[in-house]
Amino acid sequence: MAGLPTQQATGTASGPGPGATTGTADGVNKPYERTMFSYDPIDEFTATIADWIYHHTRGLQNVEIEAKIGTLVDKSTEHRLFMPVMTETILLENTDGIRFVSELGIHHHSAMNKLMNQLVTYTNAKGYQGSKVVYKRQEEIDYFHKIEPGMLPPAVLESLGPLNVDGKEDKIRVTRDNKDGKAKSDHAMVKRRIASLEVFCPKRLYDYRISINTETPVPLPPPSSAAMFWRDKNRVTYQHELIQVDLTLVKSTFPMTGVQTSHELELEFQDASKLVAAGHEARAEGASQDWTPFDDMCHIFLNNVRMLIRNMPELQPM
């Protein structure tokens, strides 16, 4: 596992910082120019993700943008996907024959917990000049209810936005405190997955999936509505500037089939509306060859995903 930094790194969003390498061009000791054109090309990987986010979030309300770390599985073999590529690769949307398993091995989950706790200590130490990582622990239960005819007003149904990209039926999610069973809010939530992109990481133990979702507040279901299933979540949330990291032990209870346990790791924008607004400002007049704050926010998000994956200890996923 890579150690924590010993000094502040410098650089730009699309490459190492100017002056990172020096030479004797024209007999003068000065930084090498980035290219013969004097600037870096746009980072195509980040720009592709940024364009995709902008395309799918235009006009949406209550947006959530998250990345789940897990494994891409080839359905024909039920083993991890193999592709003839050497580095991180974005798959086409809705690629047939694969599925994404959003789960870590228990040892990797524990290692990430330890790493994030070290970051909390490191960034909160006296004299540290950067932004702090802060954390909070939550123990909650999400109950999922079927939407019966007439349960939601027509105006609320219309506000839910585009249908789930995976074709799944909507469910009402009610989050309750694990200790007293009280609802955490005066409303419930309907979550829809609008779009997702899978990213294959052949050099790493895990891959990741970026999802664009909507989370729309809806009225609580009536007391007569019984939950179809529920998820007991023991979660630690770490927050740093734009993003937050959720490490969660989940026990899902299905009345007909029993309990399933999983260990999950995901990142999301703390306030996706800021990203959506930046995207509108950057892309409203069409694609640009300029590196914008929107591209930079997407790049920061991707780099945080990468750093977590690259800090996984060399153990086989379980």
N, C-alpha and C positions, 0 to 999 in steps of 0.2 A: 504494500500500500504506500502510495506517495506520501511524503511528509508534508507538514504545513509549511507555508512560505516563510522565508527568513527576512524578506524585504518586499517592499511594494514593487510590483511589476509595472512596466511601462509599455505602451503600444497603442495602435489604433485598432478600430474594429475590424478592418480588413487585412491586417498584417502586422508585423513587428513595427515598433515605433521608429520614426525617422532617426537616423543616427545610430541605429543598433549595430551597424557594421561600418567600419571605416576603411578607406583604402588610400592610394596615392594617385588617383585619377588626375591626369594633366600635371603630375608632379606636385600636387597640392594635397596635404593630408586633410581630407574632408569625408563626410558620409557619402557612400555610394548612393546614386539616385535610384529610386524605386524601380524604374524601368527607363528605357530610352525616351519614353513619353513623359517621364518625370512624376508619374503617379501610379498607384496600384490599380489593377483591374478590380471591378466589383466582385466580391465573394459570391460566386454563382450559387453555391449551396444555400447560404443564408437568404439571398435574394429570391430564390425559388420558394423557400418556406414563407418568406414575407409576402410575396405575391399571392400565394395560396391562402394565407390568413386573410389578407385584404379581400380577396374574391369572395370568400365564404362568410365574412362578417358584415358586409355592406347591408345596412338597413336592419340589422339584428339588434334586439334588446336583451339584456340579462345574459350577456355572453360570458362563458368560462373557456379559458384556453389552458390545456394541461398536457403534460407529457408523462406517460406511464412507462416505467422501466420493466422489461420482461423479456420474453423469448418469442421469436418468429418460428412457427412450426410448419413444416411441410406436411400437408394433410395426407399425402400419398404414402409417407413413411412414418409419420408421427414422431419424427426426429427434428432437430433444429434445422432450419432452412440452410441450404448450401447454394451459393451463387458464385460464378467465376469472376469475382471482383476482389480487390485487395484492400479496399478502404470503405469507409462509411458511405452508404448508398441509399438514396430515397427511392422507394418503390412507387410505381404508379398507383393512383387511387383505385381501390376495389380490385386489387390483383387477385385472380382466382387461385385456388389451391393452397392458400396459406391461412393460418389463424394466429392471432397474437395472444399469448398467455401472460397475463399481467400478474406475475408472481416472482418473488425472490426465494432462493434457498434460505433456510433459517439462519445459517452461518453468515451469509451475505447481509441479511437483514440486521443481524447483530453487529456486524462490522460497520455498516452504515450508521447505526445508532451511535456507536463509539466515535466514529469520525465526526459526525455532526456535533456531538457533545464536546469534542476537542475544539471544534471551530467556535463554539459558544465561549469556551474558556479563553481561547486565543484572542478572539476579537473583543472580548470584554476586559482584557488585561490592561492594567494601568500603562499609559503611554502609547497604546495602539492608536494609530491615526486614521484608520479606515472605518467603514460603516460596521456596526455591530450585527452579529447574528443573535437573535433572541428566540426563545422557545416557550411553548406552553403545552401542557398535556391535557387531553380530553378523553373522557370515557362516555361514549354515546351509543345509542341503538337506533338504527334506521329501520322503520317499519314501512313495508311497501303494500299499498292497497290498490285493488283493481278499480278502475274508473267506471262506475256503473252509469247507465243512461240517466241523465238529469242531475248527476252529482255536481257537475260544474256548469256555471252559467255560460250561455253561448259566447258572450264577450270574452270570457276567460279562455275558452277553447280556441277562439280566434287569435288570442295573444300568444299562443304557444309557439308560433313560428313554423318553419319547415318540419316535415316528418322525420323520424329517426332514419338515418342513412342505412341502418342494418335491418329496417323493417319491423323492429320489435314494437309491441304495444306499449303505450304510455302507462306509467304507474304513478300514483301519488306517494311521495316519500314524506314521512313524518319522522323527524328526529327528536328523540327523547333522551333526557338525562339517564345515565345508567343507574344512578343511585336512587332517585325518587320517582322515576318514570314520567316526570312532567315534560310536556312538549317544550322544546327549546325556543319556540317562537309562536306567535299567534297565527301563523300560516304554515301551510305545507309547501311542497315543491314538486314540480314536474320537470324532470331533466330529459332533454333530447340531445342525442349525438347527431350533429349536423354534418360533420365531415371528419375524416381521419386520414393520416399519412403514416405509413410504417417506414422506419429507418433501420436498415440492416447494418450491423457493426461486426464484420468478419474477424477483426483482430481482438475483439472483446468478448467477455463472457455473456453479455446481455445486449439486447437491441432496445429500441424504444418506439412508442407510438404517440404522435401528437394528435390531439382531438380538439375540435371546436364544438362546444356544447352550448345549449341554452338552459338556464335554470330559472324557471318562471314561478313566482309565488302564486299559490292557489289557496282557496279555503280549506281548512282542516276537514277531513272526512267525518261523516256522522258517527256517533258512538256505536251504531249498529254494524259498521263496516269492520270486518275482521281482516287482519293482515295476511297476505298470501305467504310472505316469508319475511325474515328480518336479519339484519347484519349488526352484530355486536362489535363495536370498533374501539380498540385501545390505541389511541393515536398520539404521537408527538409531532407537533408542527414547529418548524424552524423558519423564521422570517428574516429576509435580508433584502433591503431596498425594494426592487421590483417584484421579487419572486418569493414563494414560500415552498418548502419541502415538507411533505407529509409522509411519515413512516407509520404504518398501521398494521396491527395484528387484527385480523378480521375472522370472526366466527359467524358463518352464515347458517341460519337454521331454516330448513325446509320441512314443514310438518309431515310430508309424505316420504321424504328420503333421509332425513337426519341432518347432522351438522357437518359442515365443511370448514376447514381452517386454512387461511392463506396469509402470506406476509407480503405487503404491498409497499411500493415506493413510487411516489409521483411528485411532480413539480407543477406549479401553476403560477400565473400572474396574479399577484394579490389584488390588483384592480385592472381587469382586462379592458375596462372602458377607456383607460388612458392609452392602451395600445391601439384599440380600435380608432380612437380619435387621431392618433399620430398616423395611422395608416391612411385615413381619409385625407389628411393634410398632405401626405407624401405621394399618394397615388391617384387622387381625384382627377388630375389632368392627364393621366396615363403614366406608363412606365417611364422611369427616369434612370439615367446613368449616374446620378449623384447618390452618394451614400448619405442617407437621411437618419434622423433620430429614430424613425420607425424601424429601419433596417438594423440600427444599433441595438434597439430593445430586443428584437428577435435574436440577434447574435448573442447577446448576454444570456438570454434564455437557453439557447442551444448550448452555449459553453458551460453553463451550470449542469445541464444534463450530462454532457460529455465528462465533466470532472467527476461526477458521481460514478459513472460507469467505469472510468479509468482507475478509480480508487478501489474497485472491487478486488479483494484478495484473490490470489490464484487458487481458487477452489472450484470444483465442478458444481454447477447449479444443481439444486436438489428439487 
